[in-house]
Amino acid sequence: MVYKGSFKDIIYPAASREPRVARYRIVLAGHSNSVRAIVHLVHGEPSQPQQPDLAAVLDVVLGRIVREDLIGVRLDRIQLVVQTGPDFLTYPIRFNALEFRQPKRGVTQSGRNKDEPVHIRSHDVTGGSVAFYVDHNGAKPVAAKLATMLQ
């Protein structure tokens, strides 16, 4: 199953705080038992004015897209793919574990001021529960099959 949404514009601030535009769409790709949402972001289209490096603002752009289109979707089901010309790169998406708040379960214990380790599974983290950010150093070329599907 493959669903390709239509492209939308997203306005974001450049490093100089001037408005810039990028295009994105959401693609749903899945098998019989799992579906993932691929954020397909197109950067540097010839029809757009010359843009600075999008890597500096990927966190802002991803955050806006998640808030508008992917609220409630699990982190482990979201993938970010950035297309620059013919090249497709996928970026890992991370979150700040200190922002994560699990729903309270059971009785609260008063008088505890110590930090305690918490195990957070990626399927517990959803869009809108914490801010997502892009791991810029973890970018990798996408598989040929995925690149073909996105073209």
C-alpha positions as CSV (number, residue, x, y, z in Angstrom):
1,M,0.0,0.0,0.0
2,V,1.3,3.4,-0.9
3,Y,-0.5,6.7,-0.5
4,K,1.2,9.9,-1.8
5,G,-0.3,13.2,-0.5
6,S,-0.1,16.3,-2.6
7,F,2.8,18.7,-2.1
8,K,2.3,21.6,0.2
9,D,4.5,24.7,0.8
10,I,6.0,25.4,4.1
11,I,7.4,28.8,5.0
12,Y,10.4,28.9,7.4
13,P,12.9,31.5,8.6
14,A,16.3,31.5,7.0
15,A,19.4,32.2,9.1
16,S,18.9,35.9,8.2
17,R,15.3,35.6,9.4
18,E,14.1,36.2,5.9
19,P,11.2,33.9,4.8
20,R,12.0,30.9,2.7
21,V,9.9,28.2,1.2
22,A,10.2,24.4,0.8
23,R,7.8,21.9,-0.5
24,Y,6.8,18.7,1.3
25,R,4.3,15.9,1.3
26,I,3.4,13.0,3.4
27,V,3.7,9.5,1.9
28,L,2.2,6.5,3.6
29,A,4.0,3.3,2.8
30,G,3.2,0.0,4.3
31,H,3.0,-3.7,4.4
32,S,0.2,-5.9,5.6
33,N,0.8,-5.2,9.3
34,S,2.6,-1.9,9.5
35,V,2.5,1.6,7.9
36,R,5.0,4.4,8.1
37,A,4.7,8.1,7.4
38,I,7.4,9.5,5.2
39,V,7.9,13.2,5.3
40,H,9.2,13.9,1.8
41,L,10.8,17.4,1.8
42,V,12.0,18.9,-1.5
43,H,14.8,21.5,-1.1
44,G,16.3,23.7,-3.7
45,E,13.8,23.5,-6.5
46,P,14.9,25.5,-9.6
47,S,11.7,27.6,-9.5
48,Q,12.4,28.8,-6.0
49,P,14.9,31.6,-5.1
50,Q,18.3,30.5,-4.0
51,Q,18.1,29.1,-0.5
52,P,20.7,28.7,2.3
53,D,21.5,25.3,3.7
54,L,18.2,23.7,4.9
55,A,20.1,21.6,7.4
56,A,20.2,24.6,9.8
57,V,16.4,24.8,9.9
58,L,15.3,21.1,9.5
59,D,14.3,21.0,13.1
60,V,11.9,23.9,12.7
61,V,10.4,22.5,9.5
62,L,10.0,19.0,10.9
63,G,8.4,20.4,14.1
64,R,5.8,22.3,12.1
65,I,5.0,19.4,9.8
66,V,4.5,17.0,12.8
67,R,2.3,19.6,14.6
68,E,0.1,20.1,11.5
69,D,0.0,16.6,9.9
70,L,1.4,13.9,12.2
71,I,0.2,14.7,15.7
72,G,-0.3,11.4,17.6
73,V,1.7,9.3,15.1
74,R,4.4,7.2,16.7
75,L,8.0,8.3,16.3
76,D,9.1,4.9,15.1
77,R,6.6,5.2,12.3
78,I,7.9,8.6,11.0
79,Q,10.7,8.9,8.5
80,L,12.2,12.2,7.1
81,V,13.5,12.1,3.5
82,V,15.1,15.3,2.0
83,Q,15.4,15.5,-1.7
84,T,17.9,17.9,-3.2
85,G,17.9,17.6,-7.0
86,P,18.2,13.9,-7.8
87,D,19.6,13.0,-4.3
88,F,17.5,11.6,-1.5
89,L,18.8,11.6,2.1
90,T,17.0,10.1,5.1
91,Y,17.6,11.7,8.5
92,P,17.1,10.0,11.8
93,I,14.6,11.7,14.0
94,R,15.4,12.1,17.7
95,F,13.7,13.7,20.8
96,N,14.7,15.1,24.1
97,A,13.9,12.4,26.7
98,L,13.8,15.1,29.4
99,E,10.7,16.5,27.8
100,F,8.9,13.1,27.8
101,R,6.1,12.7,30.3
102,Q,4.5,9.3,30.7
103,P,0.9,9.2,31.8
104,K,0.8,8.8,35.6
105,R,0.1,5.2,36.5
106,G,-1.0,4.0,39.9
107,V,-0.3,5.8,43.1
108,T,2.2,8.7,43.1
109,Q,4.9,8.6,45.7
110,S,5.4,11.8,47.6
111,G,8.6,13.0,49.0
112,R,10.8,11.6,46.2
113,N,13.1,14.2,44.7
114,K,15.6,11.9,43.1
115,D,16.0,11.4,39.4
116,E,15.1,7.9,38.5
117,P,16.0,6.1,35.3
118,V,13.1,5.6,32.9
119,H,13.0,3.3,29.9
120,I,11.3,5.0,27.0
121,R,10.3,2.9,23.9
122,S,10.0,4.7,20.6
123,H,6.4,3.6,20.2
124,D,5.5,5.5,23.3
125,V,6.7,8.8,21.8
126,T,4.2,10.4,19.5
127,G,4.0,13.6,17.5
128,G,2.9,16.4,19.8
129,S,4.2,14.7,23.0
130,V,7.7,16.1,22.7
131,A,9.7,18.2,20.2
132,F,11.4,16.2,17.5
133,Y,14.7,17.1,16.1
134,V,16.9,15.9,13.2
135,D,20.1,14.0,13.7
136,H,22.1,15.9,11.1
137,N,25.2,13.6,11.4
138,G,23.1,10.5,10.8
139,A,22.0,11.3,7.3
140,K,22.2,8.4,4.8
141,P,21.2,7.9,1.2
142,V,17.8,6.2,0.9
143,A,17.3,2.8,-0.6
144,A,16.8,2.8,-4.4
145,K,13.3,1.3,-4.0
146,L,12.2,4.2,-1.7
147,A,13.8,6.8,-4.0
148,T,11.9,5.4,-7.0
149,M,8.6,5.4,-5.0
150,L,9.1,9.1,-4.1
151,Q,9.9,10.3,-7.6
